[in-house]
Amino acid sequence: MKIGLALAGGGVRGAAHIGVIKALQENNIEIGYIGGTSIGSIVAAFFAMGYNTDEMYKLFKYFSKDILKVEPRYYWENVRVTKNLMGYGLLSGENIENGMNECARIKGYKNIKELPIPIVMPTVDIKNSKEYIFTNQEYSKNFPESRYINDISIGKAVRASSSYPAVFAPTIFNGHKFVDGGIIDNLPTKEVRKLGADKVIAVRFSSANNSDPKNIFEVALKSVDLLFDQRTEKEISESDFAISLNLPDASVFNIKKLDYCYTKGYLATIKNINKIKGMIGKV
C-alpha cells in the first residue's frame, strides 16, 4: 500500500504537520509521497530531503523567527519602485529561499529534481492567474510541461509556494510572478495521488473560530485565511482520510504558538490512528 500525505497551508500552524508525521511514523505508517502548499511546502520539502521530525521541528522553529524579520533595505527599495507604501509585500521572502537552500545543501541537494521522495508544491502565477506545480517528476501525461516545473532550486520553489499575499512579495522566476499556492490549491490531495499514492491522508486547518480582527492587517489575514479554507474544502473529498485541526489559539503568524500547534497535530493523529490504520488496511 503506497501512502501519500497532503499538507495544507496555514502559517505557523504548519508546525502541526510535523506532529502528524511523527505520530504516523511512531505507528509504522510510512509516507512514500508528499505534497504541501505554502507552509505545508516547507514541511514537505524537509521531509523529502530526509530530515527526521525532531530535526524538522528545530528547523521550523528557527526559521519561523527568521522568516518574519523586518527588512528595512528591501522595504524602502520596494516602496521606491512601486510608489506605494505596501509595495509588493511587507517582506521579500528571501529568508525563506535562503534558509531552505541551506537546509538542502546540508543534505547534499540543490534542485528539486534531486529529491529522492516524490513531491508536489502548488503555486499561482498572479499575472496569468494559472496554477503551477513544482515537482521532482519528469514531464509526462500526468505532469505536462505546461503546468509542472521540475527544474528549480528547492528554496525558490518553497518560497514561491509560500508567498502569502501582501505579507511576502511575489517570487519572480522565468518570467512568472508566483504567489501563495493556497489561492487556488491549498491542499494538494489530487496532486499527491497523481504521484502514485494508493491512499492519501490530508491535513488541513479549520478557520472556524470567532477571533475578532483588531486592525487592517489582521482583517486582511483572516480574509485570506477564509479564502484558503474554502479552497481546502474542495480537496478534502479527494482524500481517503482527513485530519482537520481547529487551532483557535493560533493565528497565521503567531510564532508563540508553535509548541501548541505541534502538540495538537500529534494528539489529533494519535486519536485517529486506528481509523487511519483501518483505512490503509494495517490494523
C-alpha positions as CSV (number, residue, x, y, z in Angstrom):
1,M,0.0,0.0,0.0
2,K,1.5,3.3,-1.1
3,I,0.6,6.2,1.3
4,G,0.6,9.8,0.3
5,L,0.4,12.9,2.6
6,A,-1.1,16.2,1.6
7,L,-0.3,19.2,3.8
8,A,-2.4,22.4,3.8
9,G,-1.2,26.0,4.1
10,G,-1.9,27.8,7.3
11,G,1.0,29.9,8.5
12,V,2.8,28.8,11.7
13,R,0.1,26.3,12.3
14,G,2.1,24.2,9.9
15,A,4.1,23.0,13.0
16,A,1.1,20.7,13.5
17,H,2.1,18.9,10.2
18,I,5.3,17.8,11.9
19,G,3.4,16.4,14.9
20,V,1.2,14.5,12.4
21,I,4.2,12.9,10.7
22,K,5.8,12.0,14.0
23,A,2.6,10.2,15.1
24,L,2.3,8.3,11.8
25,Q,5.9,7.2,11.9
26,E,5.7,6.0,15.5
27,N,2.8,3.8,14.4
28,N,4.8,2.4,11.4
29,I,2.8,4.2,8.8
30,E,5.4,5.2,6.2
31,I,4.8,8.1,3.8
32,G,6.0,7.4,0.3
33,Y,4.6,10.5,-1.4
34,I,4.2,14.0,-0.1
35,G,2.8,17.4,-1.2
36,G,2.3,20.7,0.6
37,T,1.1,24.2,-0.1
38,S,2.5,27.4,1.5
39,I,3.7,26.4,5.0
40,G,2.9,22.8,4.0
41,S,5.5,23.0,1.3
42,I,8.2,23.8,3.9
43,V,7.4,20.7,5.9
44,A,7.0,18.6,2.7
45,A,10.4,19.8,1.5
46,F,12.0,19.0,4.9
47,F,10.5,15.5,4.7
48,A,11.6,14.9,1.1
49,M,15.1,16.0,2.0
50,G,15.3,13.3,4.6
51,Y,15.1,15.2,7.9
52,N,13.5,13.4,10.8
53,T,10.7,15.0,12.8
54,D,12.9,16.2,15.6
55,E,15.2,17.9,13.1
56,M,12.2,19.3,11.2
57,Y,10.8,20.9,14.3
58,K,14.0,22.5,15.4
59,L,14.5,24.0,11.9
60,F,10.9,25.0,11.7
61,K,11.1,26.9,15.0
62,Y,14.4,28.6,14.0
63,F,13.2,29.7,10.5
64,S,9.8,30.8,11.8
65,K,11.6,33.6,13.7
66,D,13.9,34.4,10.9
67,I,11.3,34.4,8.1
68,L,9.3,37.3,9.7
69,K,12.2,39.6,10.4
70,V,11.8,43.2,9.2
71,E,13.9,44.0,6.1
72,P,14.3,47.8,6.1
73,R,16.5,47.9,3.0
74,Y,14.1,45.8,1.0
75,Y,11.1,47.7,2.2
76,W,12.3,51.1,1.1
77,E,13.6,49.9,-2.2
78,N,10.2,48.2,-2.7
79,V,8.4,51.5,-1.9
80,R,10.7,53.4,-4.3
81,V,10.0,51.0,-7.2
82,T,6.2,50.6,-6.7
83,K,5.5,54.2,-5.4
84,N,3.3,52.6,-2.8
85,L,3.7,52.1,1.0
86,M,2.6,48.5,0.8
87,G,4.7,47.8,-2.3
88,Y,4.5,44.2,-3.4
89,G,4.6,42.9,0.1
90,L,5.9,43.7,3.6
91,L,8.7,41.2,3.3
92,S,10.8,39.9,0.3
93,G,10.6,36.2,1.1
94,E,14.4,35.8,0.6
95,N,14.8,34.5,4.1
96,I,12.6,31.5,3.1
97,E,14.5,30.8,0.0
98,N,17.9,31.2,1.6
99,G,17.0,29.1,4.6
100,M,15.6,26.2,2.6
101,N,18.5,26.2,0.2
102,E,20.9,26.0,3.2
103,C,18.9,23.1,4.6
104,A,19.0,21.4,1.2
105,R,22.8,22.0,0.9
106,I,23.4,20.2,4.2
107,K,21.6,17.2,2.8
108,G,23.5,17.4,-0.5
109,Y,20.6,18.7,-2.6
110,K,20.1,21.9,-4.6
111,N,17.5,21.3,-7.3
112,I,14.0,19.9,-6.7
113,K,14.6,17.2,-9.3
114,E,17.3,15.7,-6.9
115,L,14.9,15.0,-4.1
116,P,14.5,11.2,-3.5
117,I,10.9,11.2,-2.4
118,P,8.1,12.2,-4.9
119,I,6.9,15.7,-4.0
120,V,4.5,18.3,-5.3
121,M,4.1,22.0,-4.2
122,P,1.5,24.3,-5.8
123,T,1.9,28.0,-6.6
124,V,0.0,30.6,-8.6
125,D,1.2,33.0,-11.3
126,I,-0.5,36.2,-10.3
127,K,0.0,37.6,-13.9
128,N,-1.9,34.9,-15.8
129,S,-4.0,33.6,-12.8
130,K,-2.8,30.0,-13.5
131,E,-1.7,27.3,-11.1
132,Y,1.7,25.7,-11.5
133,I,3.2,22.8,-9.6
134,F,6.8,22.3,-8.6
135,T,7.7,18.6,-8.6
136,N,10.6,16.2,-9.0
137,Q,8.7,14.2,-11.5
138,E,9.6,14.0,-15.2
139,Y,7.2,15.5,-17.7
140,S,4.5,13.1,-18.7
141,K,0.8,12.8,-19.3
142,N,0.2,13.3,-15.6
143,F,2.8,16.0,-15.4
144,P,2.6,18.1,-18.5
145,E,5.3,20.7,-19.1
146,S,2.7,23.5,-19.4
147,R,1.7,23.2,-15.7
148,Y,4.6,21.5,-13.9
149,I,8.1,22.8,-13.2
150,N,10.8,20.3,-12.3
151,D,14.0,22.4,-12.7
152,I,14.2,24.9,-9.9
153,S,16.1,25.3,-6.7
154,I,14.4,23.8,-3.6
155,G,14.4,27.2,-1.9
156,K,12.9,29.1,-4.8
157,A,10.1,26.6,-5.2
158,V,9.2,26.7,-1.5
159,R,9.4,30.5,-1.4
160,A,7.0,30.7,-4.4
161,S,4.5,28.3,-2.9
162,S,4.7,30.3,0.4
163,S,4.5,33.9,-0.9
164,Y,1.5,34.8,1.3
165,P,-0.4,37.8,-0.4
166,A,0.5,41.2,1.0
167,V,3.0,39.8,3.5
168,F,5.6,38.4,1.1
169,A,6.4,39.8,-2.3
170,P,5.7,37.6,-5.3
171,T,8.6,35.3,-6.3
172,I,10.0,36.0,-9.8
173,F,11.1,33.0,-11.8
174,N,11.5,32.6,-15.6
175,G,9.0,35.4,-16.3
176,H,6.5,34.2,-13.8
177,K,5.3,36.2,-10.8
178,F,4.4,33.5,-8.3
179,V,2.3,33.9,-5.1
180,D,1.0,31.5,-2.5
181,G,-0.4,28.3,-4.0
182,G,-3.3,28.4,-1.4
183,I,-5.1,30.9,-3.6
184,I,-6.1,28.0,-5.9
185,D,-5.0,24.8,-4.3
186,N,-4.4,25.0,-0.5
187,L,-4.4,21.2,-0.1
188,P,-2.8,19.3,-3.0
189,T,-4.6,16.0,-2.4
190,K,-5.2,15.3,-6.1
191,E,-1.6,16.2,-7.0
192,V,-0.3,13.7,-4.4
193,R,-2.5,11.0,-5.8
194,K,-1.0,11.7,-9.2
195,L,2.4,10.9,-7.8
196,G,1.3,7.3,-7.4
197,A,-0.3,7.1,-3.9
198,D,-3.0,4.4,-3.4
199,K,-4.3,6.2,-0.3
200,V,-3.9,9.9,0.6
201,I,-4.1,11.3,4.1
202,A,-4.9,15.1,4.1
203,V,-4.1,17.5,6.9
204,R,-6.0,20.8,6.9
205,F,-6.7,23.7,9.3
206,S,-10.2,25.0,10.0
207,S,-10.7,28.7,10.3
208,A,-14.0,28.2,12.1
209,N,-13.2,30.4,15.1
210,N,-14.6,33.7,16.5
211,S,-11.4,35.7,16.6
212,D,-12.1,39.4,16.2
213,P,-9.5,41.2,14.0
214,K,-8.2,44.4,15.6
215,N,-6.6,46.2,12.6
216,I,-6.4,46.3,8.8
217,F,-3.6,43.8,8.8
218,E,-5.5,41.2,10.9
219,V,-8.6,41.8,8.8
220,A,-6.6,41.0,5.6
221,L,-5.0,37.9,7.2
222,K,-8.3,36.5,8.3
223,S,-9.9,37.2,4.9
224,V,-7.2,35.3,3.1
225,D,-7.4,32.6,5.6
226,L,-11.1,32.2,4.9
227,L,-10.5,32.1,1.2
228,F,-7.8,29.4,1.6
229,D,-10.2,27.4,3.9
230,Q,-12.9,27.4,1.2
231,R,-10.4,26.1,-1.4
232,T,-9.4,23.4,1.1
233,E,-12.9,22.1,1.4
234,K,-12.9,21.0,-2.3
235,E,-9.8,18.9,-1.8
236,I,-11.0,17.1,1.4
237,S,-13.4,14.9,-0.6
238,E,-10.4,13.8,-2.8
239,S,-8.6,12.3,0.2
240,D,-9.1,8.9,1.8
241,F,-8.8,10.3,5.4
242,A,-8.7,13.9,6.5
243,I,-7.3,15.2,9.8
244,S,-9.0,18.6,10.4
245,L,-7.3,20.8,13.0
246,N,-9.1,23.6,14.6
247,L,-6.5,25.8,16.3
248,P,-8.3,28.8,17.6
249,D,-5.5,30.0,19.8
250,A,-3.0,30.2,16.9
251,S,-3.2,32.9,14.3
252,V,-1.4,32.6,11.0
253,F,1.9,34.3,12.1
254,N,1.8,33.9,15.8
255,I,5.1,32.1,16.4
256,K,4.5,31.9,20.1
257,K,2.0,29.1,19.4
258,L,4.4,26.7,17.6
259,D,4.5,24.2,20.5
260,Y,0.8,24.3,20.8
261,C,0.3,23.6,17.1
262,Y,2.9,20.8,17.1
263,T,1.3,19.1,20.1
264,K,-2.3,19.4,18.7
265,G,-1.2,17.8,15.4
266,Y,0.4,14.9,17.2
267,L,-2.5,14.3,19.5
268,A,-5.1,14.5,16.8
269,T,-3.3,11.9,14.8
270,I,-2.9,9.6,17.7
271,K,-6.7,10.0,18.4
272,N,-7.4,8.9,14.8
273,I,-4.6,6.3,14.4
274,N,-6.9,3.2,14.5
275,K,-9.2,4.8,11.8
276,I,-6.1,5.6,9.7
277,K,-4.8,2.0,10.1
278,G,-8.1,0.6,9.1
279,M,-8.3,2.9,6.1
280,I,-4.9,1.6,4.8
281,G,-5.6,-2.0,5.9
282,K,-2.9,-2.0,8.6
283,V,-4.8,-2.8,11.8
